[in-house]
Amino acid sequence: MLQVCLNGVRAPAESAAVPMSPESLAESAARAVAAGAREVRVHPRAPCGRTSLSPRVLGPVLTGIRSALGAPVPVTTAVSAEPDRDRRAERIRSWTVLPDLVSVEWHEPGAEELAAALLERGVGVEAALWSGTDGPGRFARSPLAPAVRRVVARVAAEDAPGAAGALVRPAAGVPVLLHGEQGGVWPVLRLARRLGADARIGLEDTLSLPDGTRARSNAELVTAALAY
């Protein structure tokens, strides 16, 4: 399975191709799915450009993408979206439109409380484990580990492939999605295929195609990933 990660926390100044508004996110998602992506990950962005967990921001983004396609839509709950751990839980309880799946960065403070709040609302949780952090160990010891639907493992280029095995082990039979960032995107994509794991590509992780040229869209990255 190839997921497309549409925008992340990138600023528009980094690339004009990065979608921000609900309309541009829906359009970018539809084109990426038409190119072969099976799932769409999104960072809902407020008008100011900041990632937000507000129901007034999340709802229109999810509604817009779902009206354009039928693929699952995971979102993030990282500290970048809401630094206050108590307020993050409050935001989740105030959601009126629920995402299909929500990633919890297990190395961040309050990860277990956040996962518990999501599970209480019936929202699927994926554990985001980063190489070079204590997240994998914390997740392996967590009583909530058996309840997650998937592990999303971010592997730094300098740590692969050794780190991939360390990140996959705590998954204990749960589906795994491997991904890299920046220069590590393409090597880790190839590693994911070799390990039989799911993978992802998109402007959140890289602005460049395998040959180093700038990508013009998420769809172009998806096409390149499927041919890589």
N, C-alpha and C positions, 0 to 999 in steps of 0.2 A: 504494500500500500504506500502510495506517495501522497504526502500532505503538502499543501501549499501554505506558507506562512506569509501573509499579505504585507504587513507593515511593521510590526514590532514597535520599538520606540524611536524609530528613525525620524529625523526632522525633514520637512519638505525640501530644505536647502541641500540635503545630501543627494537627492535625486527627484526630478520632476515625476518620475514613474511611481513614487510611493503613494498609494491611495490613503486618503484621510477621512473624507466625508462618508456618511452612510451610502450615498449614491455611488461614489467612486469605488468604495469597498465592494459593493454588490456587483458592479460591472467587472472589476478586476477578478473577483471570485468566479463569476460566470465564465470568463475567458480562460481562466486557469483550469477550471473543471473541464471545459470543452477541449483543452489541450491534453488532458489526461490525469489531472489531480483527482484524488478520490475523497479528500477531506480538506477543509478550509480552517486555518487558524487565524484569529484576528485579535488585534488590540483595539478595542473601542476607544475612539479619541474624541475628547470634548472640542468645542469650537476653537478653544485656545491652542489645541494641538496636543494637550497632555492626555496620556492614557487614563481612563476613568472607569470606575465600577458603578457609577451612578445609574440607577434604573432609567433615567431620562436619556442617558447616552447609550447604554447597552441595548435597551429595547429596540430603538429604531435601526441599529446596526444589524441585530439578529433578524429582525423582521425583513429588512431589505435584502439581506443575503439569502434568506430562506425563500423569499418570493422569486428569486432569480434562479435558484437551483435546489436540488434535493440532497446535497451532501451534508454530512455532519459538520457542526461549527463549534469547535473548542475555543475557549478564551483563556486569558491569563488572570491570575490574582496576585501577581508579583508586587513587591514593595513599590516598584515604580508606578503602579496603578493607585495604590493607597498606602502611604507609609505608616499610618496609625493602625495597629493590629486590631484594636477594638472596633474602630470604624469600619475596617474591612468586613468584619463579621456582621455589623449592622447593615452594610450595603447589601450583602448577600441575602439577608432576611427581608430586604425591601424590594428585591427584584420582582417584577411583574411578568417579565418574559425570561424564561430560563434557558441557558445555553445547554448544548448537548453534553458537553464535557468541559471540565475546568481544571487547569493545571495548578498544582501547588508546589512552589519551590521549597523543597524539604530542608534546605539549609538555612532558610530565612526564619527569623523569630516568629513564633506563633503558628507554625505550619500545621501542627496537629489540631489546634483549636479551629483553624480555618477549614481543614479537611472535614472535621466533625460538623461544622456549620453547614457545609455543602451537602454532606450526606443526610443531615436532618431534613434538608429541603428536597431530597431525592435527586440531587444533581450528581452525575458521575464525576469521579475524581481521578486524575492522572497525576502520578508522583513525578515531579521534575527533579532529576538527580544530576548534579554537575560534577564533573571530574575536578579534583583539586579542592573539594569542600568536604565538610563532615556530613553532608546530606545523605549519601548512601548508607553510612553507618547508622544515622538516626532513623532512617526509613526501615532498615533491617530490624531494628529494635522496637519499632512502633506497633502498638496493638491494632492500628488502623491499616497496616500494610495489606492484610488479606482482603480489605474492602475496596482497594483501588482497581480501576479497570485497565490501567496501562501504566507503564513506566516510560517516561520520556528522558532519555539520557543524552546530555550535552557533553560531547567529547572534545577536549582541546586538541588541536592538531599535533602539538608536541607530545601529548600523552597517548595518542592512538598508536597501535591497537590495544596495548596493554590495559589502558583505562577502560576500554569497552567491556572487557570481561569482568572487571571489578564492578562496573555499573550494572551489568546485566544480571549478575549473581543474585542480588537482593530481590530481583523480580519474582523468583520462585514460581515460574510457570505463567506469569502474567505477560500479555503481549508487550513488546518493547519497540520503541521508536528511537532510533539513533540519529543524531544530527551534529554537525559542527557549525562553526561561525567563521565569517571572513575567509581567510586562507585555508581553513580546515574543512570548509563545506564539501568540496568535491572529493577529497580523499576519504572523508567519513561516509559520504554517500556510497562510495564504492565498497567501503568496509561493511556498511549495513547490508548491502546486497550479499556480500560473501557470507555474512553471519545469518542470513535469512530474516533480518529484522526489518520493520517498517522504516521509512526514511521521510525526510522533508526537504523542501527547497522553497525559496522565496526571498523577497526583498528584505524581510526581517533579518535573514542570516547573511545574505551576500548581495552586492550590487553588480557582481561580475559573472560573466559566463566562463566556462572552463578555459577559453583561450585568453582571458583577461580583459576582453572588451566589456563595456558597460551594457548591462541588460536594459532593454527598453520596456519590459513589463514582467509581471509575475508569470504570465503565460509563456513568455519566451524562456524563462528559467525552467519551467516545467517541461517544455519540449526538449530543452538541452539535457535535463536530468534523465529523462526517459531514454535518450539516445546515448547517454554517457557510458 
